[in-house]
Amino acid sequence: MSFSLPTGFALNAVRASSARPPLAVQVLPPETTTAVDKSEAMTIFLNNGLVINESEWRHFIGDRAEYYLSRWRDIEKSRQKANWNWAAFFFHGWWLAYRKMYYQAFIVLSIAMMDIIFRTSLGMHDFGSRSIKYIFLIPVGLFANYLYYTHARQKIVEIKILHKTEESQAAAFPQSGGTSWVGCMIAILAFVLLLIVPLIF
């Protein structure tokens, strides 16, 4: 017994299959937030369907992109959040403001300011009391690279959602990312003023 398909069925089936949009990103399990491709390129596949390639990371980071990309590769491969950053340890809030993480800079500098006020009110000026400050700053240096990584990833995702063309995205990356000496100087000035004004009045 044999039968034949209706005329045009095969052609319509081919057309229907070719009309399906190709998958542009890797589909990840729900429990997976990100994945890194197997090469050394810093390409991230997010489970919301977005992809962040290495060129976009570099445009966002700006200065010292290679350093941070190497640190973020280590974080993704090891799945460990701890990754030491000496600049963040010594300059803590200033470094955060320089990298445009203003909210985080405000928190860290507020804690540092309260520590200074507390130790000054108790007359604690010896090295032992100052060492308390560095104990507080150890977590800042230890998790700064991970903090910057999550900040950059969030900002890049926001840019890719708001800006649909590659041209507008390329223009938005350095505006939202990169570095800011102005932001750093404003943070320093605000910190100094908040320490001096109570002494004047």
C-alpha positions in Angstrom: 0.0 0.0 0.0 1.4 3.4 -0.9 0.3 7.0 -0.7 1.6 10.3 -1.8 1.9 13.6 0.0 -0.4 16.5 -1.1 1.1 18.7 -3.6 3.2 21.5 -2.1 3.4 19.8 1.4 7.1 19.2 1.3 7.8 22.7 0.0 5.7 24.2 2.7 7.4 22.1 5.4 10.8 23.3 4.2 9.6 26.9 4.2 8.2 26.6 7.7 11.5 25.1 9.1 13.6 27.7 7.4 11.4 30.5 8.8 12.3 29.6 12.4 14.8 32.0 13.8 18.2 30.4 14.6 19.3 30.2 18.2 21.8 33.0 18.8 22.8 32.1 22.3 23.5 29.1 24.5 20.5 28.0 26.5 21.5 27.3 30.1 19.8 25.4 32.9 17.7 27.6 35.3 20.2 27.1 38.1 23.0 28.5 36.1 23.6 32.2 36.0 26.5 32.4 33.6 28.9 30.3 31.6 32.2 31.0 29.9 33.1 29.6 26.6 35.9 27.0 26.4 38.4 29.4 24.9 40.4 32.1 26.7 38.0 34.8 25.3 35.9 36.3 28.0 32.5 35.5 26.4 29.6 35.2 28.9 26.3 33.5 28.1 23.5 34.8 30.4 20.4 32.7 31.1 18.2 35.6 30.0 19.4 35.1 26.4 22.0 37.8 26.3 25.7 37.3 25.4 28.5 39.6 26.5 31.6 39.2 24.3 35.2 40.2 25.1 35.1 43.3 22.9 32.1 44.6 24.9 33.9 43.9 28.2 36.9 45.9 27.0 34.8 48.8 25.9 33.2 49.0 29.3 36.3 48.5 31.4 38.6 50.9 29.5 41.9 51.4 31.3 43.6 48.1 32.4 41.0 45.9 30.6 43.5 43.0 30.3 44.1 42.9 34.0 40.5 42.8 35.0 39.6 40.3 32.2 42.3 37.9 33.5 40.9 38.2 37.0 37.4 37.7 35.9 38.4 34.6 33.9 39.9 33.2 37.1 36.7 34.0 39.0 34.5 32.3 36.4 36.7 29.2 36.1 37.2 28.7 39.8 33.7 29.8 40.8 35.5 31.6 43.7 34.5 35.2 44.6 37.8 35.9 46.5 40.4 37.4 44.1 42.8 39.9 45.6 43.1 43.6 44.4 45.9 45.7 46.0 44.6 49.0 44.6 41.2 48.4 46.2 42.8 47.4 49.5 44.9 50.5 49.8 42.5 53.0 48.2 39.2 51.3 49.0 36.5 53.9 48.5 38.6 56.0 46.2 39.1 53.0 43.9 35.4 52.3 43.9 34.6 55.9 42.9 37.3 55.8 40.3 35.6 52.8 38.7 32.2 54.5 38.9 30.8 52.3 41.7 29.5 55.2 43.6 27.0 53.5 45.8 29.6 51.0 47.0 32.1 53.8 47.5 29.6 55.7 49.7 29.1 52.7 51.9 32.9 51.9 52.3 33.8 55.6 52.9 31.0 56.0 55.4 32.3 53.0 57.4 35.9 54.3 57.1 34.8 57.8 58.3 32.9 56.4 61.3 36.0 54.3 62.1 38.2 57.5 62.1 35.7 59.4 64.2 35.4 56.6 66.7 39.1 56.1 67.1 39.7 59.9 67.4 37.0 60.3 70.1 38.7 57.6 72.1 42.2 59.0 71.6 43.3 55.8 69.7 46.2 56.9 67.6 48.7 54.1 68.1 49.6 51.6 65.4 47.5 48.9 67.1 44.3 50.9 66.8 45.1 51.8 63.1 45.5 48.1 62.3 41.8 47.7 63.0 41.2 49.8 59.9 43.2 47.4 57.7 41.4 44.4 59.1 38.2 46.1 57.9 39.8 46.7 54.5 40.8 43.1 53.9 37.4 42.1 52.6 37.4 45.1 50.3 40.7 44.0 48.7 39.6 40.4 48.7 36.3 40.8 46.9 36.9 44.0 44.9 37.4 42.2 41.6 34.2 40.1 42.0 32.3 43.3 43.0 33.6 45.1 39.9 32.8 42.0 37.8 29.1 41.9 38.9 28.8 45.7 38.6 30.2 45.6 35.0 28.0 42.7 34.0 24.8 44.4 35.3 25.6 47.7 33.6 26.4 46.0 30.3 23.1 44.0 30.4 21.2 47.3 31.1 23.0 48.9 28.1 22.2 46.0 25.8 18.5 46.1 26.8 18.1 49.9 26.4 20.3 50.3 23.3 19.3 48.0 20.4 22.0 49.0 17.9 25.7 48.2 18.2 26.6 51.8 17.5 24.6 53.1 20.4 25.9 50.4 22.7 29.5 51.2 21.8 28.8 54.8 22.7 27.1 53.9 26.0 29.8 51.5 27.3 32.5 54.1 28.1 29.9 56.5 29.4 28.6 54.0 32.0 31.9 52.2 32.5 35.6 53.2 32.2 37.1 55.4 34.9 36.4 58.8 36.4 39.0 60.9 38.1 36.3 63.5 38.7 34.3 61.0 40.6 37.3 60.0 42.6 38.2 63.6 43.5 34.6 64.4 44.5 34.6 61.4 46.8 37.9 62.5 48.4 36.6 66.1 48.8 33.3 64.9 50.3 35.1 62.6 52.7 37.5 65.4 53.9 34.6 67.9 54.3 32.6 65.5 56.4 35.5 65.0 58.7 36.4 68.7 58.9 33.0 70.4 59.2 32.1 68.8 62.6 35.5 70.0 64.0 34.8 73.6 62.8 31.3 73.8 64.2 
